[in-house]
Amino acid sequence: MSAAAVLSETVTRPKQNIDRGVPFEVVREEVERRAALALPDQVVEASDLRATELGEIEVPNLGMLNLTDWSRGQLASLLGVRWPRWFSGDLVAPDEQAEEINRRFSRIVGQFRIRARRYEPEERGLEAGVLRAFVGPAYAPTDDREVFDRLARTLGPRIQELRFVRASVTDSSSQYAAVSSESVDLGVRVPDGHKNGFLIANSEVGARALSIQVFVQRLVCLNGLVISDSRIFYWVHRARRVNAFEPKLRAALSLLPDKWQAGIRLLQAARAIEIATPEDHIRAALATVPTVKKHVDAVLAAFAAEPDGTLFGVTQAMTSAARGLPPEDRLALEEFAGRHLGSMAP
C-alpha cells in the first residue's frame, strides 16, 4: 500500500495510524483534498434554518445538510435539549422532532455561521451535504490547509527532514504529529531510541483553538508523549491581524531545540525514579482528572504487559494505552502523561 493510501485510510478511519512516518507532501495532499470538499460558509439567521422529517437541516444557499455527531451536539446545546432523551426514535416521530426543532429555531434571535462540506466520493448517492458546525458569526477559522501552507513557508526546505507519524481527523478536530529523522538514544543497558518533534492540534468547527506542542516518539513501541508545559503556539479562531500568524509561528518553532532538550532530560531522570506500588500510583494519578480517569483499566493493562516500576515505566503505560483510544482521548491521555512526568521528575 502506498504512503498516500495509508494516510487516506488514517484520515477516514482515525483508529489506524501512520506511525512509521510519511513525508510532509503526502499529508499536505490529503489536507488539500479534504479542503476542496468545503462549501462556502454561510452566516444565516437562526429563524431561517429548517429541520426536515429526514433529520436534515435546510440552510439558505447550501440546501439540505446532514448533521455529524459534533454538529448535532452543538445544535442540541443551542436549542437547549438533550438530544437522545428528547428525540429518541422510539419516543418521538420524525415529523414531531422536526416541528419541535423548527419551533425553537423560530424563537432564537441571532445568527450562526454554518460550516459545511460536500460528501466524499465514496459517500455518493446521498443528495445532501454535511453540516459540520454551528459557530458564531465572528468565528474566523484557521483551517488545516492554511496551517500547512504557513508551516511550509516558515520551515522552507527543512520541512523535508520531517516525517509525519500521525494524521487523525474526526468530525470535531484534527491532529498531526511530525518527528525529526534523527533519533536520540535514551537507553540504559540497551538502546532505546526516541525521536523529537511537534504535534499540531486544531479544529475547524469550534471544538478547540489551534495549538502546537512538543512531541516525543519512542521508537521501540511507537508511543507518543506530549511534553509537559510545552505548548509553543496558540491561536484562537477569531478575527485578528493575519500578518501576525507567520512571525508568531516562526518564533514558536525556534523554541523547539531547547524544549526537546528539556524533554530528554525529563525522560532520562524518570528512569531513576522508583515507584513503590505502580498500580496504586496509576489509579491515584488518573482518578483526579475527569478526562482520563475512565482509561485507568487500559493503563493498568498496558503496565501489566510491560511492568517497569519507574516513573518512566508508568509514563510509558499511559502513552501505550493512549494508542488504542480515539484521537481526542488519545491526546488527552498523552498530555496527562507529560504533565504527570513533569510534576514528578526533577
C-alpha positions in Angstrom: 0.0 0.0 0.0 1.3 3.4 -0.9 2.0 6.1 1.7 -0.8 8.2 0.3 -3.2 5.3 0.6 -2.1 4.7 4.2 -2.6 8.4 5.1 -6.0 8.4 3.4 -7.1 5.5 5.5 -5.8 7.2 8.6 -7.8 10.3 8.0 -11.1 8.5 7.1 -10.6 5.8 9.7 -8.9 7.6 12.6 -8.1 4.5 14.7 -5.5 3.5 12.1 -2.1 5.2 12.1 1.0 6.1 10.1 3.4 5.5 13.0 6.4 4.8 10.7 6.1 8.2 9.1 5.3 9.8 5.7 6.7 13.0 4.1 5.1 16.4 4.5 3.8 16.5 1.0 1.8 13.2 1.5 0.0 14.8 4.4 -0.5 18.1 2.7 -2.0 16.4 -0.4 -4.7 14.8 1.9 -5.3 18.1 3.7 -5.8 19.8 0.3 -8.2 17.0 -0.9 -10.4 17.4 2.2 -10.3 21.2 1.9 -11.6 21.0 -1.7 -14.8 19.5 -0.3 -15.6 22.6 1.7 -18.7 24.6 0.9 -18.7 28.4 1.4 -19.5 29.4 4.9 -22.9 31.0 5.3 -23.9 33.4 8.0 -27.7 33.0 8.5 -30.4 34.0 10.8 -31.4 31.1 13.1 -35.0 31.6 12.2 -34.1 30.9 8.5 -33.0 27.4 9.3 -35.4 24.5 8.9 -35.3 20.9 10.1 -36.9 18.2 7.9 -38.5 14.9 8.8 -35.5 13.1 7.4 -33.3 14.7 10.0 -31.6 17.2 7.7 -31.2 20.9 8.2 -32.1 23.2 5.3 -29.7 26.1 5.1 -30.1 29.1 2.8 -27.7 28.9 -0.2 -26.5 25.5 0.9 -29.6 23.3 0.7 -30.2 20.1 2.7 -27.4 19.1 5.1 -27.0 16.1 7.3 -25.7 16.5 10.8 -22.5 15.0 12.2 -22.2 13.8 15.8 -20.4 17.0 16.5 -22.8 19.4 14.9 -25.7 17.5 16.4 -24.2 18.1 19.8 -23.8 21.8 19.0 -27.4 22.1 17.8 -28.7 20.4 21.0 -26.8 22.9 23.1 -28.1 25.8 21.0 -31.7 24.6 21.3 -31.4 23.7 24.9 -32.3 20.0 24.5 -30.8 16.6 25.4 -30.9 15.0 22.0 -31.1 11.3 22.9 -33.6 11.9 25.7 -35.8 14.3 23.7 -35.6 12.8 20.3 -35.3 9.0 20.8 -36.6 7.3 17.7 -39.0 5.1 19.7 -40.5 8.1 21.6 -40.8 10.9 19.1 -42.0 10.6 15.5 -39.8 12.3 12.8 -42.4 15.0 12.0 -42.8 15.8 15.7 -39.0 16.1 16.1 -38.8 18.5 13.0 -41.7 20.5 14.3 -40.1 21.0 17.8 -36.7 21.9 16.3 -38.3 24.5 13.9 -40.3 26.0 16.8 -37.1 26.5 18.7 -35.3 27.9 15.6 -38.0 30.5 15.2 -37.5 31.7 18.8 -33.7 32.2 18.5 -32.7 35.8 17.9 -29.3 35.9 16.3 -27.1 34.5 13.6 -25.0 31.4 13.0 -22.1 30.8 10.7 -22.7 27.4 9.1 -19.7 25.3 8.1 -20.5 22.6 5.6 -18.9 20.3 3.0 -19.8 18.0 0.1 -19.7 14.3 0.6 -16.6 12.3 0.0 -16.6 10.4 -3.4 -17.3 7.1 -1.6 -20.4 8.7 0.0 -22.1 9.3 -3.3 -25.7 8.5 -3.6 -26.6 10.9 -0.8 -28.0 14.1 -2.1 -27.5 16.3 0.9 -24.2 17.7 2.1 -22.7 17.6 5.6 -23.3 20.3 8.2 -20.0 20.4 10.0 -20.6 23.1 12.6 -22.8 25.9 14.0 -20.4 28.6 15.1 -20.8 32.3 15.9 -20.8 34.8 13.1 -17.5 36.3 14.2 -15.8 32.9 14.1 -12.7 33.2 11.8 -11.3 29.7 11.3 -7.7 28.9 10.6 -8.2 25.7 8.7 -5.7 22.9 8.3 -4.9 23.9 4.8 -3.8 27.3 5.9 -1.8 25.8 8.8 0.1 23.6 6.3 0.7 26.4 3.9 2.1 28.6 6.6 4.2 25.7 8.0 5.7 25.1 4.6 6.6 28.8 4.1 8.0 29.1 7.7 10.2 25.9 7.6 11.2 26.0 3.9 13.4 23.1 2.8 13.7 21.9 6.4 10.1 20.6 6.2 11.5 17.7 4.1 13.5 16.5 7.1 10.3 15.7 9.0 8.2 12.6 8.9 4.5 12.7 9.9 3.6 9.9 12.3 0.0 10.9 13.0 -2.7 12.4 10.9 -6.0 11.9 12.7 -9.1 13.7 11.6 -12.6 13.4 13.2 -15.8 15.4 12.9 -14.6 17.7 15.7 -10.8 18.0 15.4 -7.5 17.1 13.7 -4.1 16.1 14.9 -0.8 16.0 13.0 2.4 14.8 14.7 5.8 15.1 13.0 9.2 13.9 14.1 12.7 14.5 13.0 14.8 12.0 11.0 17.4 11.7 13.8 16.9 9.6 16.9 18.2 10.1 20.4 19.2 7.1 22.5 17.8 7.2 26.0 18.6 3.6 26.9 20.5 2.5 30.0 21.5 -1.1 29.4 20.1 -1.5 25.8 19.5 1.1 23.1 16.2 2.9 23.4 15.7 5.4 20.5 13.4 8.4 20.7 12.6 11.0 18.1 11.7 14.6 18.8 9.0 16.5 17.0 5.9 18.5 17.4 2.1 17.9 17.4 -0.4 20.2 15.8 -3.9 20.1 17.2 -6.7 22.0 15.5 -10.4 22.2 15.0 -12.2 23.8 12.0 -15.6 23.5 13.8 -15.2 25.2 17.1 -14.0 22.3 19.3 -10.6 23.8 20.2 -8.1 26.5 19.3 -5.1 25.8 17.1 -2.0 24.7 19.1 1.4 23.3 18.6 3.1 21.2 21.4 6.4 19.4 21.8 6.1 15.8 21.0 8.4 12.8 21.5 8.0 9.3 19.9 9.6 6.2 21.4 10.7 4.0 18.5 10.6 0.6 20.2 6.8 0.8 20.8 5.9 4.0 18.7 4.2 5.5 21.8 3.8 9.3 21.7 4.3 11.8 24.5 3.3 15.4 24.7 6.0 17.0 26.9 4.7 18.9 30.0 4.3 22.7 29.7 5.5 22.6 26.1 2.7 24.4 24.2 4.7 26.7 22.0 1.9 28.1 19.8 -1.7 29.0 20.5 -4.1 30.6 18.0 -7.8 31.3 18.7 -10.2 31.1 15.8 -11.4 34.7 15.7 -10.7 37.8 13.6 -7.2 39.1 14.1 -4.3 40.5 12.1 -3.4 37.8 9.6 0.1 39.1 9.2 0.8 38.2 12.9 0.5 34.5 12.2 3.7 33.6 10.5 6.0 35.7 12.8 4.4 34.0 15.8 4.7 30.6 14.2 8.4 31.2 13.3 9.1 32.3 16.9 7.4 29.3 18.3 9.3 26.8 16.1 12.6 28.4 17.1 11.9 27.2 20.7 11.8 23.6 19.7 15.5 22.7 20.2 15.5 23.9 23.9 12.2 22.2 24.5 13.4 18.9 23.1 16.5 19.0 25.4 14.2 19.6 28.4 12.0 16.7 27.4 15.0 14.4 27.0 16.2 15.4 30.5 12.8 14.6 32.0 12.7 11.2 30.4 16.3 10.3 31.5 15.5 11.4 35.0 12.3 9.4 35.1 14.2 6.1 34.6 15.9 6.6 38.0 12.7 7.4 39.9 11.3 4.2 41.5 7.5 3.9 42.1 6.9 1.7 45.2 3.4 0.5 44.1 3.0 1.4 40.4 -0.6 0.1 40.1 -1.8 2.1 43.0 0.1 5.1 41.8 -1.6 4.8 38.4 -5.1 4.6 39.9 -4.5 7.6 42.2 -3.0 9.7 39.5 -5.7 9.2 36.9 -8.6 9.4 39.4 -8.1 13.1 39.9 -8.6 14.1 36.3 -12.1 13.6 34.7 -10.8 13.4 31.1 -8.5 10.4 31.8 -9.8 8.5 34.8 -12.1 6.4 32.5 -8.9 5.0 31.0 -7.4 3.6 34.2 -8.1 0.0 33.3 -6.4 0.4 29.9 -3.3 2.0 31.5 -3.1 -0.8 34.1 -3.4 -3.4 31.3 -0.6 -1.7 29.4 1.6 -1.6 32.6 0.9 -5.4 33.2 2.1 -6.1 29.6 5.4 -4.2 30.2 5.9 -3.9 34.0 8.6 -1.3 34.8 8.4 0.1 38.3 9.9 3.5 37.5 8.3 6.8 36.6 9.4 6.1 33.0 7.6 2.8 33.1 4.4 4.4 34.4 4.6 7.1 31.8 5.0 4.5 29.0 2.0 2.6 30.3 -0.1 5.7 29.9 1.2 6.5 26.4 0.9 2.9 25.3 -2.8 2.8 26.5 -3.4 6.0 24.6 -2.5 4.5 21.3 -5.7 2.4 21.4 -8.0 5.3 22.0 -10.0 7.6 19.7 -7.9 10.7 18.7 -9.3 13.2 21.3 -9.0 10.7 24.1 -5.5 9.7 22.9 -4.3 13.3 23.0 -5.8 13.9 26.4 -4.0 10.9 27.9 -0.7 11.8 26.2 -0.9 15.3 27.6 -1.8 14.0 31.0 1.2 11.6 30.9 3.5 14.5 30.0 2.1 16.7 32.9 2.5 13.8 35.3 6.1 13.2 34.2 6.9 16.9 34.6 5.3 17.1 38.0 7.4 14.2 39.4 10.8 14.3 37.6 13.3 16.8 38.9 
